[in-house]
Amino acid sequence: MANAASGMAVHDDCKLTFFELKTKRTHRFIVFKIEEKQKQVVVEKVGEPTQSYEDFAESLPADECRYAVYDFDFVTEENCQKSRIFFIAWSPDTARVRSKMIYASSKDRFKRELDGIQIELQATDPTEMGLDVIKSRAN
């Protein structure tokens, strides 16, 4: 099941947890990490539906790469309640070069496993994925 280019498999929990977020809305966000020794992507943290965007942002390590999915609820100008599922590739400048390379080479394959992602963001520091950025991309 591993991709020849990156060698990373995707643990079934990743797909199941994402499916729960997408269909049952039982999670606000999911943070995924690559376990280099097992050569697979795993779920690191799951956010409750009541948790805020700040809780999500704080769950990303300052100096390590991660993948994350965030379910953003908003109200349109027409006063309609909507939701967008964001995929965020978190790759801070302070992360190890090897880690950045592994996450970059595995991203597209991992993203394909998560059917239903609507918007993708690449962020190297918190300002590139701030709530203002999320709001502007959601519309």
Solvent accessible surface area in square Angstrom, and as a share of the most:
residue,aa,sasa,rsa
1,M,144,0.64
2,A,59,0.46
3,N,36,0.18
4,A,110,0.85
5,A,87,0.68
6,S,24,0.15
7,G,21,0.20
8,M,12,0.05
9,A,22,0.17
10,V,2,0.01
11,H,67,0.30
12,D,84,0.44
13,D,68,0.35
14,C,0,0.00
15,K,62,0.26
16,L,109,0.54
17,T,17,0.10
18,F,5,0.02
19,F,110,0.46
20,E,60,0.27
21,L,1,0.00
22,K,66,0.28
23,T,69,0.40
24,K,132,0.56
25,R,104,0.38
26,T,61,0.35
27,H,28,0.12
28,R,39,0.14
29,F,0,0.00
30,I,0,0.00
31,V,0,0.00
32,F,0,0.00
33,K,52,0.22
34,I,9,0.05
35,E,54,0.24
36,E,58,0.26
37,K,194,0.82
38,Q,112,0.50
39,K,114,0.48
40,Q,40,0.18
41,V,1,0.00
42,V,27,0.15
43,V,39,0.22
44,E,73,0.33
45,K,85,0.36
46,V,51,0.29
47,G,0,0.00
48,E,102,0.46
49,P,53,0.33
50,T,131,0.76
51,Q,55,0.24
52,S,45,0.29
53,Y,15,0.06
54,E,95,0.43
55,D,53,0.27
56,F,0,0.00
57,A,37,0.29
58,E,143,0.64
59,S,23,0.15
60,L,14,0.07
61,P,31,0.20
62,A,83,0.64
63,D,80,0.41
64,E,79,0.35
65,C,1,0.00
66,R,15,0.06
67,Y,1,0.00
68,A,0,0.00
69,V,0,0.00
70,Y,11,0.04
71,D,4,0.02
72,F,15,0.06
73,D,50,0.26
74,F,26,0.11
75,V,83,0.48
76,T,25,0.15
77,E,178,0.80
78,E,134,0.60
79,N,127,0.65
80,C,64,0.39
81,Q,131,0.58
82,K,85,0.36
83,S,30,0.20
84,R,63,0.23
85,I,15,0.08
86,F,0,0.00
87,F,0,0.00
88,I,0,0.00
89,A,7,0.05
90,W,12,0.04
91,S,16,0.11
92,P,5,0.03
93,D,100,0.52
94,T,102,0.59
95,A,8,0.06
96,R,145,0.53
97,V,106,0.61
98,R,142,0.52
99,S,11,0.07
100,K,58,0.25
101,M,125,0.56
102,I,23,0.12
103,Y,18,0.07
104,A,72,0.56
105,S,60,0.38
106,S,2,0.02
107,K,36,0.15
108,D,82,0.42
109,R,33,0.12
110,F,2,0.01
111,K,54,0.23
112,R,174,0.63
113,E,50,0.22
114,L,4,0.02
115,D,109,0.57
116,G,30,0.29
117,I,35,0.18
118,Q,99,0.44
119,I,21,0.11
120,E,49,0.22
121,L,9,0.05
122,Q,94,0.42
123,A,0,0.00
124,T,43,0.25
125,D,52,0.27
126,P,92,0.58
127,T,105,0.61
128,E,69,0.31
129,M,5,0.02
130,G,18,0.17
131,L,57,0.29
132,D,104,0.54
133,V,39,0.23
134,I,0,0.00
135,K,107,0.46
136,S,79,0.51
137,R,113,0.41
138,A,1,0.01
139,N,140,0.72
